[in-house]
Amino acid sequence: MGNSCACACFSPKEKQQVTSFEREPSKRLPNSSPFSPFSTTKSKSKKKGDLDQEYYDDALIQQQAQLAAALLFQHHQQSGSLPLNRSASVVYPSPAPKKIPRSSSSGQHSRADPTLIHPHHLLNKDLKIEGLETNRFVLVHGGGFGAWCWYKTMTLLEESGYRVDAVDLTGSGVHSFDTNSIATLAQYVKPLTDILEKLGDGEKVILVGHDFGGACISYIMELFPSKISKAIFIAAAMLSSGQSTLHVFSQQTGSNDLMQQAQTFLYANGKDQPPTAIDLDKALVKDLLFNQSPSKDVSLALVSMRPIPFAPVMEKLSLSEVNFGSVRRFYIITQEDCAIPVSLQEKMVRTNPPEEVFWLKGSDHAPFFSRPQSLHKILVEISQIPPSMSE
């Protein structure tokens, strides 16, 4: 989950070894053969020193951090006062529709994608956003994160003509609810439920879930299948019926020593009761979650992340083929992920195959920070996939 709630949810006393895995080249995979190459995109190579000098320019990164701060300040202005008691999604107004090119799956890109600052580089007059089944994305953060983590993705999508909602789940981001008091998954995802309930007849969205957000969007897919055009899982918990996020992530081969070192269990109801939340050691979070991300984004995360509610990650999902199974699913694998290893992401894909799988090369657990341009291209590509003949 964002700070990988699921990954953090091994038994508090459990101690296992780090999983080893091979990193594959960036590719897009069809459902019929989940791990056979489908397509690749090559990018012009540059020397590492040149990339570091070009993309680690402090002024550029500072612009990105300032943009994130501005979006957060906008939240506070719209709400009127602090602390904020948010029960609805965080919605940002979109600019006039613009157009972008169709992109294949990600190739290798630099650590700090500059197109956040210059999104017009992606525009293309031949693409008609208004002709899509839906041009509206709903972005769902992982455990510990909030709507703020999507600021680069939101900027790129909105500048390209899409409508974007980024939601603060209960007790996350600027939502003031006490994380330790969240008792159910339904309570945790209530702000997301509110968005789907307010959709008009025939209106659909593309749901995007990161980390534990994958379990959250799965819950919503079961409730509102007719309102969801596609569901995109980014290094996310993609569960089968009867599974909990805790169950899936605790059964990976080996384990993650860094995660176990970083996690701290909170016991608001006393040590003789189950944990109520999980927090992460800020000294270890960079290596765990942001090993490829710009330092300014790491700083933003360190002051913005909140504990992960424990009860929702223990809750088993009840998913049916007629509801959850009717929604088209896509999975994006993050190849440099130290929080949810590639081996575990592959296992979820094999166990519950989506329609297509995309490999995001060079991405840590936070691709919205480390590979925003590459992530954007994949999201756009998925949005362009036409409805199936059976729909």
Secondary structure by P-SEA (a helix, b strand, c coil): cccccccccccccbbbbbbbbbbbcccccccccccccccccccccccaaaaaaacccaaaaaaaaaaaaaaaaaaaaaaccccccccccbbbbbcccccccccccccccccccccccccccccccccccccccccbbbbbbccccccccaaaaaaaaaaabbbbbbbbccccccccccccccccccccaaaaaaaaaaccccbbbbbbbccaaaaaaaaaaacccccccbbbbcccccccccccaaaaaaaccbbbaaaaaabbbbccccccccccbbbbccccccccccccccaaaaaaaaacbbbbbcccccccccccccccccbbbbbbbbcccccccaaaaaaaaaaccccbbbbbcccccccccccaaaaaaaaaaaaaccccccc
